[in-house]
Amino acid sequence: MGAARKDRRAELLGIAGRLFAERGFVATTVREIADAAGILSGSLYHHFDSKESMVDEILRGFLDRLRASYEQVLAERSDPRAALTALVTVSFESMDTDGDAIAIFQNEAAHLAQFERFGYLAEVAAELERCWLGVLERGQRDGVFRADLRVPLVYRFIRDTVWVAVRWYDPEGTLGAEEIAAQYLTILCQGIVAQR
């Protein structure tokens, strides 16, 4: 595949991703994607055989990058608090590059998972969950995190509060991903009550 074709393909995926994130996968038509790209609907089929192929490529790319980031965190950080900090930070950083894919995953994973083609979504979600649970459980065993915490509940709290930020996070806003992650981690680890 030539460089120009790859660039055009990436551009079309970007347009589709934005529309899927804003309007929803089911509600977005191939015609709307083509119109936003300034091409005829039939021309889109020179690059992709369906909008399912487009959302599949968007989600696979995002999940592969996120998985690789998490694996790197776990390989480089044995201290549970450092690993937790890094997991939160790379999750927020992914919003800079994959905000639309994150929104699509949040909004559409349950719908898409009912189709065999997207069976990997549940598998990858479970794999990512195991990364977080492993860090939290190790932190409890090492005495870094409180022994009375229910790890699955803590994981769900962290997951939901981190990923819902994609709805309001602005990559070009005054606060960057690292600053938001740092503030979030301060609240998570130290609470919001003033220390006396």
C-alpha positions as CSV (number, residue, x, y, z in Angstrom):
1,M,0.0,0.0,0.0
2,G,1.5,3.4,-1.0
3,A,2.2,6.2,1.4
4,A,-0.5,8.4,-0.1
5,R,-3.1,5.6,0.2
6,K,-2.0,5.0,3.8
7,D,-2.3,8.7,4.6
8,R,-5.8,8.9,3.0
9,R,-6.9,5.7,4.9
10,A,-5.7,7.2,8.2
11,E,-7.5,10.5,7.4
12,L,-10.7,8.6,6.7
13,L,-10.4,6.6,9.9
14,G,-9.9,9.9,11.8
15,I,-13.1,11.3,10.2
16,A,-15.1,8.1,10.9
17,G,-13.7,8.0,14.5
18,R,-14.8,11.5,15.2
19,L,-18.3,10.9,13.8
20,F,-18.7,7.5,15.6
21,A,-17.7,9.2,18.9
22,E,-20.0,12.2,18.4
23,R,-23.1,10.6,16.8
24,G,-22.7,6.9,17.7
25,F,-21.6,4.0,15.5
26,V,-25.1,2.8,14.6
27,A,-26.4,6.4,13.9
28,T,-23.5,7.3,11.6
29,T,-23.9,6.3,8.0
30,V,-21.3,5.6,5.4
31,R,-22.7,8.5,3.4
32,E,-22.1,10.9,6.3
33,I,-18.5,9.7,6.6
34,A,-18.0,10.1,2.9
35,D,-19.6,13.6,2.9
36,A,-17.4,14.7,5.8
37,A,-14.4,13.4,3.8
38,G,-15.5,15.2,0.6
39,I,-15.9,12.0,-1.4
40,L,-18.7,9.9,-2.8
41,S,-19.9,7.0,-0.7
42,G,-18.7,4.5,-3.2
43,S,-15.2,5.9,-3.0
44,L,-15.1,5.0,0.6
45,Y,-15.4,1.3,-0.4
46,H,-12.0,1.6,-2.2
47,H,-10.5,1.9,1.3
48,F,-12.8,-0.1,3.6
49,D,-15.4,-2.8,2.9
50,S,-17.8,-1.5,5.6
51,K,-18.1,0.9,8.5
52,E,-17.7,-2.2,10.8
53,S,-14.2,-2.5,9.3
54,M,-13.5,1.1,10.1
55,V,-14.6,0.9,13.7
56,D,-12.8,-2.4,14.0
57,E,-9.5,-0.8,12.9
58,I,-10.0,2.2,15.1
59,L,-10.6,0.1,18.2
60,R,-7.9,-2.5,17.5
61,G,-5.3,0.2,17.0
62,F,-6.3,1.9,20.3
63,L,-6.5,-1.2,22.3
64,D,-3.1,-2.5,21.0
65,R,-1.5,0.8,21.9
66,L,-3.1,0.8,25.4
67,R,-2.1,-2.8,26.0
68,A,1.5,-2.1,25.0
69,S,1.6,1.0,27.3
70,Y,0.2,-1.1,30.2
71,E,2.7,-3.9,29.6
72,Q,5.6,-1.4,29.6
73,V,4.4,0.1,32.9
74,L,4.2,-3.3,34.5
75,A,7.6,-4.3,33.1
76,E,9.4,-1.2,34.3
77,R,7.7,-0.6,37.7
78,S,7.7,-3.2,40.5
79,D,6.6,-0.7,43.2
80,P,2.7,-0.9,43.2
81,R,2.2,2.8,43.9
82,A,4.6,3.8,41.0
83,A,2.8,1.3,38.8
84,L,-0.6,2.7,39.7
85,T,0.6,6.2,39.1
86,A,1.9,5.2,35.7
87,L,-1.2,3.3,34.7
88,V,-3.4,6.3,35.5
89,T,-1.0,8.7,33.7
90,V,-0.8,6.6,30.5
91,S,-4.5,6.2,30.5
92,F,-5.0,10.0,30.6
93,E,-2.2,10.5,28.0
94,S,-4.0,8.1,25.6
95,M,-6.9,10.7,25.5
96,D,-4.5,13.0,23.6
97,T,-4.1,10.5,20.8
98,D,-7.1,8.2,21.0
99,G,-9.9,10.3,22.5
100,D,-12.4,9.3,19.8
101,A,-11.5,5.6,20.1
102,I,-11.9,5.8,23.9
103,A,-15.4,7.4,23.5
104,I,-16.3,4.7,20.9
105,F,-15.2,1.9,23.2
106,Q,-17.1,3.4,26.1
107,N,-20.3,4.0,24.2
108,E,-20.3,1.1,21.7
109,A,-18.4,-1.9,23.2
110,A,-21.5,-3.5,24.6
111,H,-23.3,-3.2,21.3
112,L,-20.4,-4.3,19.2
113,A,-19.5,-7.2,21.5
114,Q,-22.7,-9.1,20.4
115,F,-21.1,-9.6,17.0
116,E,-18.5,-12.4,16.6
117,R,-16.1,-10.0,14.8
118,F,-15.8,-7.9,18.0
119,G,-15.4,-10.8,20.4
120,Y,-11.9,-9.5,21.2
121,L,-13.3,-6.5,23.0
122,A,-14.3,-8.4,26.0
123,E,-11.0,-10.4,26.0
124,V,-8.9,-7.2,25.9
125,A,-11.1,-5.5,28.5
126,A,-10.5,-8.5,30.8
127,E,-6.8,-8.4,30.1
128,L,-6.5,-4.7,30.9
129,E,-8.6,-5.3,34.1
130,R,-6.1,-8.0,35.2
131,C,-3.3,-5.4,34.9
132,W,-5.0,-3.1,37.3
133,L,-6.1,-5.8,39.7
134,G,-2.6,-7.3,39.8
135,V,-1.1,-3.9,40.8
136,L,-3.8,-3.3,43.4
137,E,-3.5,-6.8,44.9
138,R,0.3,-6.6,45.0
139,G,0.0,-3.2,46.7
140,Q,-2.3,-4.7,49.4
141,R,0.1,-7.7,49.9
142,D,3.0,-5.3,50.2
143,G,1.2,-3.0,52.6
144,V,1.3,-0.1,50.2
145,F,-2.5,0.0,49.8
146,R,-5.0,-0.5,52.7
147,A,-5.8,-4.1,53.5
148,D,-9.5,-3.4,53.9
149,L,-10.1,-2.2,50.4
150,R,-12.2,-4.4,48.1
151,V,-9.9,-4.5,45.1
152,P,-12.5,-5.2,42.4
153,L,-14.5,-2.2,43.6
154,V,-11.4,0.0,43.7
155,Y,-10.6,-1.0,40.2
156,R,-14.1,-0.1,39.0
157,F,-13.9,3.2,40.7
158,I,-10.6,4.0,39.1
159,R,-11.6,2.7,35.7
160,D,-14.9,4.6,35.6
161,T,-13.5,7.9,36.9
162,V,-10.5,7.8,34.6
163,W,-12.2,6.8,31.4
164,V,-15.3,9.0,31.8
165,A,-12.9,12.0,31.6
166,V,-12.8,11.5,27.8
167,R,-16.2,13.3,27.8
168,W,-14.8,16.5,29.1
169,Y,-11.0,16.3,28.5
170,D,-9.7,18.8,25.9
171,P,-6.2,17.9,24.6
172,E,-5.7,21.5,23.7
173,G,-7.1,22.8,27.1
174,T,-5.1,24.6,29.8
175,L,-4.5,21.3,31.7
176,G,-2.6,18.5,30.0
177,A,-3.0,14.8,30.6
178,E,-0.1,14.6,33.1
179,E,-1.4,17.5,35.2
180,I,-4.9,16.0,35.3
181,A,-3.4,12.6,36.1
182,A,-1.3,14.1,39.0
183,Q,-4.4,15.9,40.4
184,Y,-6.5,12.8,40.1
185,L,-3.8,10.7,41.8
186,T,-3.6,13.2,44.7
187,I,-7.3,12.9,45.2
188,L,-7.2,9.1,44.9
189,C,-4.3,8.6,47.2
190,Q,-4.7,11.4,49.7
191,G,-8.4,12.3,49.5
192,I,-10.0,15.7,49.5
193,V,-10.1,16.4,53.2
194,A,-7.4,18.7,54.5
195,Q,-4.6,17.0,56.4
196,R,-4.1,18.2,60.0
